[in-house]
Amino acid sequence: MKSVAMIFFATALGFGVEFCSSPAFEDDFDGTELSNAWKTSTEGVADSAASIFSPLSVAVTGGKLALSISLVGTTDDTGKFYRATSGEVVSNIEFGFGIYEVRLQTRGHMAVGEAFRLLWYEDDYYEDRQSIALNFFEQGFYSVYEIGPADNDKSEVRHNTDFNEASNDFELLNEQAHTFKVEYTSEGLSWYYDGVEVRKEVATLKEIPTQPMRVIFYNWLDEMLQYNVTSADMPVDTTITSFKFTPVDEGGTSCDPIPIPTTTTNSDGTTTVDGDTTVVITDEDLKALQNTITLLQPNNMHLVGYTEAITNLSVFQGAKVVWIYSNGSWQGYSPYSKVRTLLEANDITVFEEIPAYSGFWIQK
């Protein structure tokens, strides 16, 4: 049973106006999958990355959330090639003023970026965003916050971990798990490393973020340094043991509770969200898929590869069809019964697993 509490959405009207109070929230990642409080990114990349986000790079196992970077070449919908896949998890809910505490273990490779981030943006991520973050590197971490356009008014401070005089080297951050904490109130920001305050910004001296933000964990392969890693270094796992949010009462009125949405895919090709059922596979979809099958040229998709066999096909929820080419013919899978029926009607084998070291195409 996951340790996940219901929380309220936080709201803000602008600088100097209190967020609504929010109940505490905690997740110990002690199940076998993410709770509805989180979602995995199925596409997209971090800034200056040579890796693309994949749900296959996210796992909950052994009481930890694991984000893996693997050297698996793949392309996005535009045909751009990426040398690796990596993981990103985003909260489905927004948080306001409070104490954010995360226990995680980074791997600290020179070509790998790892981050814990609070983020808000409205229409344009690069032109108007607010962010509070911790970015990790081999010998320490950066405390970061941003307001406004990307790289404008960016405040980033480097924190090296302890220097070991006996070995004449830095004690690497990734030798064990550490606890990081961010205190975020209307009065300012403070960052903590294993209980020790390492940075403080006061609101009366500097502008601080004022928007409710989502929590994000992610890692990536750096575009400039990508060839400093080889398959012998992989996979690189960032592991999160726990995340906890404790609200700070700023005197605001309480918010109405907004439940975390529950989404399920039904056998008849519909999706149910909080009891409301919506058809997601239309006749037009089926006609387009029929044309694809007739031509035997799957389109509107991108190629992905993985080094291990994939037997849990539920990771493909949201895709219309997943294709593999095996023994001289196309095989397909879909989470939707309508599509599986269409495949079988066209003598297309519906596969039950994807072998290790296989390429496959995801059609959305």
N, C-alpha and C positions, 0 to 999 in steps of 0.2 A: 504494500500500500504506500503510495507516494505521500511524502510530507508536504502537501501543497494546501495553502489556505486561500479562501476566497478573498479578493480584495476589491476595492472600489477604484474607478478611474479617477485620476487626479486632474484638476483643471486649474488654469491660471488666466487672469485677465491682463497681466502685464507686470512690469517691474514694480515691486513694492506691494503687490496685492497677494494675499495668502492663497496657497493651494487649499483645496478642501482636505479635510483629514482623511486618512486612509488606514484601514486595518493593517496589521503586520502581515508579512508574507514570507514564507520560507519553503525552500525545495532542497531536499537532500539527495535527489536523483537516485533513490533506492529501489526503483522498479526496473523494468526491462525496456521502457520506452518513455518518451517525453510526455508530460501531462499536457492538458489543453491550454495551460498557461504559456506554452512556448510553441514556436513553429520553426521549421528548418527552411533555409533558403534553397530553392531549387535551381537558381541561376544567379547571374551577377558576379561581380568581382570586387575585391578591395581596391583602393587606389594603388596604382603602379604595381599590379600583381601579375604574375605569370601563372596563376591558378584560377580556376573557376569554382564557385560554390556548388556542391553536390550533396543531396540528402544521404548518399551512400557514405559520405565522410563524417556522418554524425551517428553516434551510438550511445545508448545508456546501458552500462554493464558494470557489475561489481561495485555498485554504489557510487558511480562516477558518470559524469557526462564527458564523453571523449570526442574531440574534434581531430580528425586525422588528415594529414597532408600526404598524398600518394603521387608518385610520378606515373600518372596515367594520362597520356595525351588525349585531348578531346577538343572539340570545336563548339562554339556557341551558335546561335541562330543565324548570325551574319557570316559564318564561315571562318571567324577568327580562331586561330589555334592557340591552345593553352597547354603548357607542359605538364600541369598537375591539376588535381582536384583538391579542394580543402573544404572546411566546414564552417557554417555560420548558423547560430541559433538566436532568434529574436523573440522577445516577450510579446504576447498578444495583448498585453495590458500596459498602461502607462503609469508612471510613478512621479511623485512630486517631491517636496521637501522631506528629508528623512536621512536615515543612516543606511548605507548600502555596504554589505559585507560579503565578500566572496573568498572562498578558500580554493586555491588552484595550484597546479603544478605546470610550469612552462618547460619547454625543451631547449630553448636558447641556442638554436643554430643560427649562424651568422646570416644565412639567406632566408630565414623564416621570420615572419612577423606574427605576433600574437597579441590579442587585445581584449579588454573588458571595457565596455563603453555604454554610456547613456547618451541617447541621441533624439533630437527633435528636428524635423524640417517640414515645411509646408508644401510648396509647389516645386521648388528647385533646390535640390540638395547642395549644389555648388554655389548658389547665390544667397541662400538664407537658411542657416542651420545653427543649432545650438548643441553643444556636446561637452560632456565631461568624460575623461577616459584615462585608462592606464595602458600604455603600449610597452611591450616587453622585448628585450633584446638579450644578447648572450650574457652580459655582465651586469645587468640591472634593468631599470625601467624608466619610462617617462611619465610624468603626470601632465595631463593636457586638459585645457578647456578652450572652446571656440565659440565665438558669437559673430554672426554675419556671414559674409562670403567666405568660401574656402580659402585658407591661408591668409586671411585678413584678420588682424587682431588675435592671432593665434598665440596662446601662451603655453609654452612647452618647457618643462624643466627636467633635466636628466638626473637620475639618482643611481649611483653605482652601489652595488652591494659591498659588504665588508671586504677589506683588503687583508689577505692572509700573509703576514710578514714572514712566516716560516717557509712557505712555499713560494713567496714573492709573486703571488698571483691573486686575482680577484676570486672570491668564493662564488662559484657560479650559482645564479639564481635557480637553475633547474635541478639542483641536487636533491631538493625535497619540496613538498608543498608548503605554501605560505599563505597567510591571511592578509588580505588587503581590504581597506575600509575607506569609504568616502562619506564624510559628513557634509550634507548639502542643506543649508537653511537660508532664510532671507538675509542673514547676517554675513554669510560667506561660505567658503569652501575649505575643507581640510582633507588631506590625504594621509593615510596611515599604512605602515608596513610592519606587520607582526606586532601591532599594538603601539608602535612608535610614530608620532606625528612627524611627517617628513616635509610637509608644505602646508601653508595656510594663505588664503586670499580673503581679504576683508571687503565686503560689499561697499563700504563707504569710500574705499580707495579705488576699486576696480569694478567694472560692470561684470555681473555674473549671469549665468543662464536663468531664465524665468519661466520656461515652458515645461509642461509635463513631458517626460521622455520615456522611451522604451529602452529596455536593457538588452544588450547585444554581447554575445561571446563569438569570436571568430579568429581564424588564423589564415595565413596566406604565404605563398612563395614569392619572394621579392623579384620583380622583373629584372632589375639591374644585376642582381647577384645570383640568379637562378642556376647558373652553371657551376656554382661552388658546391652544389649538392649532387649526389649520385644515388643510384638505387640502393646502395649499401647504407645510406643514411635514413632510408624510408622504412615504414611510415614515421612521420613526426606527429606525435599526439600531444595536444593540449588537453589536460584533464581538469574538470571542475568538480570538486567534491560537494560543495554546498553554496547556496546563495540565500541571503537573508536581507529583507527590507524591514526597517523599523521606522514608522512615521514619526515626524516631529510635529507636535501640535502648535500651529502658528496662530491659533485663535479663530480659524475660519469655521464656517458652518459645515456640518457633515454633508457628504454627498450621497445621493441615492445609489444603492448597489447596482452594478452592471455585471451580470454573470459572465463568466468565461464561456464563449460559444462552444457547444458540442456539435461536431460535424461527423456524420457517418455516411458511407457510400453503400447504397442498397443494391440488392442483386438485380433489380430491374433497370439499373442504369440511372438512378436518381440520387440526389444528395439531400440529406436531411440536416438542417441546421436549426438546433433548438426546437425541434418538432415541426418546422416548416419544410416541406419537401419541394425541391426545385429540380426540374428536368435539366440535365446538363448535356445529354447526347440527343441532338435533334435529328430530324430527317435529313436536313442539309448536311449535317456531320456524317451521317451514314452514306449519303450519296458521294461525298468527297472521299470517304474512305474506300468506297467501292471503286471509284476511279483510280485511287492509289493501288488497290489490289489488282485491278485489270492491267495496269501498266507495270506492275511489279517494281515500282520505283517509289518507295516511301519518301514523302516530302514534308516540308514544314517541320523539320526536326533537327536534332543535333546528335553527333556521334559521341558516345561515352565508352570508356573501357574500365575494367576493374580486375584486380589481381586475384581475387577470391571468388568462389562460386556464390551466386546469389540465389538463395532458396526461399527467402522471405519476400514474396512479390508485392507485399503490401507497401513497400517503399515507393511503388510506382503510382500511388493514389494521386489523381490529378492529371495523369497522362491519358490520352485517348488510346494510343497503341504503343507498345514497345516491340521492336523488331530485332530479330537476330537472323543471320544467314548461316545455315548449318547444313552440311552434307549436300551442297549444291542447290538448296532451296530456301525460300524465306519461311520463317516461323514467326508467330506473333502472340502477344498477350495483351489483355486489357482488363482493367478492374470492372468494366461494365459488361453485363451479360449480353446486351444488344450487340455489342461489338464482337464479343467472342462468338456469338451465333453467326454473325456475318462472316467472320474468318473461316469458320468450319464449313459454311455453305459454299465457300470458294475453295475448298480443299486446302486451306492453310492450317497447318498444325498449330495448335495452341500449346506453347511450351510451358513446362512447370518449373523450370529453373534455368539459370544462365551459367554455363560452365566457367571455371576460372580462366583468366587471361583471354576473355572474349570481348569483342566489341559489340555494342548494341546501340540502336537508334531509338530515341524517345520522340514520339510525335504528339504534339499538344494541340 
